[in-house]
Amino acid sequence: MNRFEVITPADLAHAARLLSGEGHVALAGGVDVIDLLKLDIIAPATLVNLKNLPELRGIESRAGGLRIGALTQLHEVAEHPLIREHYTAVADAAREAATPQIRNLATVGGNLLQRPRCWYFRHPDVHCLKKGGDRCYAPGGLNRYHAILGGGPSFIVHPSNLAPALIAFGASAKIVGPSGQRSVELEKFFTLPTVDPRRENNLEPGEVVVAVELPAPPAGAKSAYLEAREKQSFDWPLVAAAAMLVGAPGSHTVHDARIVLGAVAPIPWRSPDAEKEIIGHPLDAERARAAGEASVRGAHPLSDNAYKVAIAKVLVRRAILKAAGIEET
Amino acid sequence: MKHDEHKPPNSRSISRRSFIKGAGALAAASGLVRTPGADAGAATSSGAQEGIVERLGPDAQTIELKINGEVRRVTVEPRETLLRALRDHLNLTGTKLVCDRGACGACTVHLDGKPVTSCMILAIDARGHEITTIEKIRIKGDKTGLFGAFVEHDGAQCGFCTPGMVMSLAAALASNPKANLEDVKRAVAGNICRCGTYPHVFAAALSVARDTRGGGAGES
């Protein structure tokens, strides 16, 4: 790890100004930043400590929805009564993330902005496409945990497990930067490697994710979040699936739905094909199965990860049935 | 290893008191954050600059950490983790260094009563928090009952993961004294034991939970 200084700015404007500078990296919960520092993947001269900024704190009700400050820790999201009741998939995603010890340190902002877990990217001696090199080593290399959808030219999978659940509820990121503030739907915040393989989102230098804003949940919305892992106790997911369903009043017909997969693509992967299979239909096991099949339509597995296609189908089906409260048969 | 705490404060030292007086640490100490004020520039003896509350490093500076109820002075570079500060500077070696990546849980300590991996937090970021290490539980009298339970249920083989296991369980049982097997498994989900003593660890934790319930039969 290189030596660095840590600067605590007095306010958000100064934080943005500092972060615009070369060699400045934001420090919040620090979990991913410390990991990247230890691996020498980053070697900043300065860390800009964001923990002093009041705009980044707290969970507040806003216009029927919720504003979750970027510094909110994952355990707070997992335990928050309003999130558990109205945004169940989001609470479950936070509850499933990492370990108890990490959930007590890691923040919402950090979960969204953490860098990929790809072993080539995390290897200090591999100068891959994501680090400005000329190739992604996954297609010709060891790729069992890599992308089956949306891959190329980089084949990482996006590591955030909160993101699919937040996108299922149409959440936005509130961002403040040197030239003011903006709000962007999380679905549009994450960017494919075709846009720029070195990054996973459209956060510009100097910009700070201040909060995540969840709109009011649609009346009658029900949701679920599931992960499939190699190890049940603590592991990154092989596949994650978030389902948000809105029932038509007085019937079993699905009025609206959002299906978002995690760990299958370089971005959280919303599946309109899966949504179409269930919207406008009464929900049953067959509809959920069809949605699972549709969710991986167009998948291009690499040499070692076709198994993820099979897992994704099942996990999407199970997430839909769980959200609907239907027992699996 | 004791030299750090006897080192006289020098011109670069930052006590918790002066830090709070300046600004910043109020956020860390209370979870509340002050709005930036006119005194922000006077926060520290070094790096006073407009718009900056504090500037630390890259050289080592003396900070204060509240560990096991005592304020300890320690001289660290900003890049040093809490784990390094505990083990290398304060001789609190009960907290173990294993993976150094937050994956194994051997370095688990409590920050304001909550278990965290001390390898994934900078020592400077632990200022303003109550830090509890395995030494508090062991040396100052085991109020958790976990040590006796680990001995009784043979909860340690090589013993390297044990301090972390005990810290995770101590926090879990403090917040949920009637923990069942699922609760216990979740509590140590971030603690890896390569000897594979998990069933004994679960049994030890459940025996404490049962004792807390007044000796009644609990789930197993």
Interface residues (C-beta under 8 A of the other chain):
Chain A: M1 N2 R3 F4 E5 V6 I7 T8 P9 A10 D11 A13 H14 R17 L27 G30 V31 I34 D35 L37 K38 L47 N49 K51 N52 L53 P54 R57 H75 A98 T99 P100 Q101 I102 N104 L105 S233 F234
Chain B: A23 G24 A27 A28 G31 V33 R34 T35 P36 A40 G47 G51 I52 V53 E54 R55 L56 G57 P58 E77 P78 R79 T81 D100 R101 G102 A103 G105 T108 L111 K114 P115 V116 T117 C119 M120 I121 L122 I124 D125 S168 A171 A172 K185 R186 A187 A189 G190 N191
